[in-house]
Amino acid sequence: KAGVTQTPRYLIKTRGQQVTLSCSPISGHRSVSWYQQTPGQGLQFLFEYFSETQRNKGNFPGRFSGRQFSNSRSEMNVSTLELGDSALYLCASSLEGGQGNIQYFGAGTRLSVL
Amino acid sequence: QKEVEQDPGPLSVPEGAIVSLNCTYSNSAFQYFMWYRQYSRKGPELLMYTYSSGNKEDGRFTAQVDKSSKYISLFIRDSQPSDSATYLCAMSSYSGGSYIPTFGRGTSLIVHP
């Protein structure tokens, strides 16, 4: 069974631009979560999608948004990029989010904002 | 104070040593406890997953949860250079129809031959 796939693996953008990251979950998984990982803050939860609806949201500004499609694939968008948005963005999928929500992570998209 | 505290290390040990990794937490609502391993340039991979207090063993790995002390540990026996990675603890509570994990910042482990 294929794992979680994130594209692209690397991105370089400049301040003020916007970016869209993509995540394909494990087949059969309906819950997709996004995280931001930085050396200073560690892994921080951005949001979770289930059945095309945002079910949970972390403490990030509205510049960070996402969506989920009917095939459970998800995209994350960051508008008006800031230098501090440079990070590894990780997507994780799970069956439905219940029973402890065992999540399986992709390799991440490394975003550099110049 | 962060909800989950984890010493970032690095922790350097010789091959064959027993490694002890720890996390403390403050939120009594946490119900599930997990350990992830993350190699450089990779996403975290799940190592251990426990629900209640007590020990859980899987090969060279033992996870220990003490809810009364709000303290969890991961022990690695007979450590190998291939165990060199960052180890993240995570714990989750129920929110809005799902269990959302909160992660520690990770401990960097180096096992030298």
Chai-1 contact restraints between the chains, C-beta under 6 A:
chainA,res_idxA,chainB,res_idxB,connection_type,confidence,min_distance_angstrom,max_distance_angstrom,comment,restraint_id
A,G42,B,F103,contact,1.0,0.0,6.0,A-B,restraint_1
A,G42,B,R105,contact,1.0,0.0,6.0,A-B,restraint_2
A,L43,B,F103,contact,1.0,0.0,6.0,A-B,restraint_3
A,F45,B,I100,contact,1.0,0.0,6.0,A-B,restraint_4
A,E48,B,S98,contact,1.0,0.0,6.0,A-B,restraint_5
A,R55,B,G96,contact,1.0,0.0,6.0,A-B,restraint_6
A,R55,B,G97,contact,1.0,0.0,6.0,A-B,restraint_7
A,R55,B,S98,contact,1.0,0.0,6.0,A-B,restraint_8
A,N56,B,S95,contact,1.0,0.0,6.0,A-B,restraint_9
A,N56,B,G96,contact,1.0,0.0,6.0,A-B,restraint_10
A,N56,B,S98,contact,1.0,0.0,6.0,A-B,restraint_11
A,N56,B,I100,contact,1.0,0.0,6.0,A-B,restraint_12
A,L90,B,G43,contact,1.0,0.0,6.0,A-B,restraint_13
A,G97,B,S98,contact,1.0,0.0,6.0,A-B,restraint_14
A,G100,B,Y32,contact,1.0,0.0,6.0,A-B,restraint_15
A,G100,B,Y99,contact,1.0,0.0,6.0,A-B,restraint_16
A,N101,B,S92,contact,1.0,0.0,6.0,A-B,restraint_17
A,N101,B,S98,contact,1.0,0.0,6.0,A-B,restraint_18
A,N101,B,Y99,contact,1.0,0.0,6.0,A-B,restraint_19
A,F105,B,G43,contact,1.0,0.0,6.0,A-B,restraint_20
A,F105,B,P44,contact,1.0,0.0,6.0,A-B,restraint_21
A,G106,B,G43,contact,1.0,0.0,6.0,A-B,restraint_22
A,A107,B,K42,contact,1.0,0.0,6.0,A-B,restraint_23
A,A107,B,G43,contact,1.0,0.0,6.0,A-B,restraint_24
A,G108,B,G43,contact,1.0,0.0,6.0,A-B,restraint_25
